[in-house]
Amino acid sequence: MRNQKKYDREFKLNVVKHYRESGKSMTAISYDFEVPMGTLSGWVQEFQEQGEKSFPGSGKIKPCNEEMYRLRKELANIKQERDILKKAMAIFSRPIKGN
């Protein structure tokens, strides 16, 4: 299993900025900062798409994913409520024994 290194937002922004402004190749930047090529390439692409909103960090949701997250959470709650109601219906629809 690989040991994944964690990079903070500031580091990522600095590396991408250096790549964009230095004129060096991605390979050279990757070597200079000891960041895998695939990782650096992903950072550059994310910065091109998101700009300053890139790299929100752990536990922070990108604005474009907020609604999807909210809807998934709402769906999970509705499914839970439905399951509870199904169980309640099954309990209350049983014939009463005795008397």
Secondary structure by P-SEA (a helix, b strand, c coil): ccbbbbbcaaaaaaaaaaaacccccaaaaaaaacccaaaaaaaaaaaaacccccccccccccccaaaaaaaaaaaaaaaaaaaaaaaaaaaaacccccc
